[in-house]
């Protein structure tokens, strides 16, 4: 697949790509947990994004905090993240 950009638009193999994105913050905070995971499991958020046509997810993070390997904050509504 060949990507190009011109006129303020992105094209994949000559077809204009429409991007609908969202930021999901939290990994750049001291807790190192995506926002909202204390309320609902990640699969519910991802299902919402997919159902509503989002095709881009930006997840800001703090690389220095991850390198330090600190303990994670709580995400009690998402047991898949335990441990």
C-alpha positions in Angstrom: 0.0 0.0 0.0 1.3 3.4 -0.9 0.5 6.4 1.2 0.7 10.0 -0.2 -0.4 13.4 1.1 -1.3 16.5 -0.9 -3.8 19.3 -0.5 -4.1 18.7 3.2 -5.4 15.1 2.7 -3.9 11.6 3.0 -4.4 9.0 0.3 -3.8 5.2 0.3 -3.2 3.9 -3.1 -4.9 7.0 -4.5 -8.0 6.7 -2.3 -8.6 9.5 0.2 -8.3 8.2 3.8 -10.7 9.7 6.3 -9.4 9.7 9.9 -11.7 10.0 12.9 -9.6 9.8 16.1 -9.6 10.3 19.8 -7.0 10.8 22.5 -7.1 8.4 25.5 -5.0 9.9 28.2 -3.7 8.3 31.4 -0.5 6.5 30.6 1.4 9.8 30.8 0.2 10.3 34.4 1.9 8.9 37.6 -0.9 6.3 37.9 0.1 4.8 34.4 -3.5 3.7 33.8 -5.7 4.8 30.9 -8.5 7.1 32.1 -11.8 5.5 32.9 -10.5 2.0 33.5 -11.6 2.3 37.1 -15.2 2.6 35.8 -15.4 0.2 32.8 -13.2 -2.5 31.2 -11.1 -1.4 28.2 -13.1 -3.7 25.8 -16.2 -1.5 26.4 -14.4 1.6 25.5 -12.9 0.0 22.4 -16.3 -1.4 21.3 -17.7 2.2 21.6 -15.0 3.6 19.5 -15.5 0.9 16.8 -19.3 1.3 16.8 -18.9 5.0 16.3 -16.5 4.9 13.4 -13.3 5.8 15.1 -10.2 4.5 13.3 -7.4 6.2 15.2 -6.6 6.0 18.9 -3.8 8.2 20.2 -2.4 7.1 23.6 0.1 9.6 25.1 2.6 8.1 27.5 5.6 9.1 29.5 8.5 6.8 28.4 10.6 7.8 31.3 7.9 6.6 33.8 7.6 3.3 31.9 11.3 2.8 31.9 11.4 3.2 35.7 8.9 0.3 36.0 6.7 1.8 38.7 3.7 0.0 40.2 0.5 0.5 38.2 -2.4 2.5 39.6 -5.7 0.8 40.2 -8.0 -0.4 37.4 -10.5 -2.5 39.4 -13.2 -2.6 36.7 -10.8 -4.3 34.2 -9.4 -7.6 35.7 -7.6 -8.3 32.4 -5.1 -5.6 33.5 -4.4 -7.2 36.9 -0.9 -8.3 37.7 
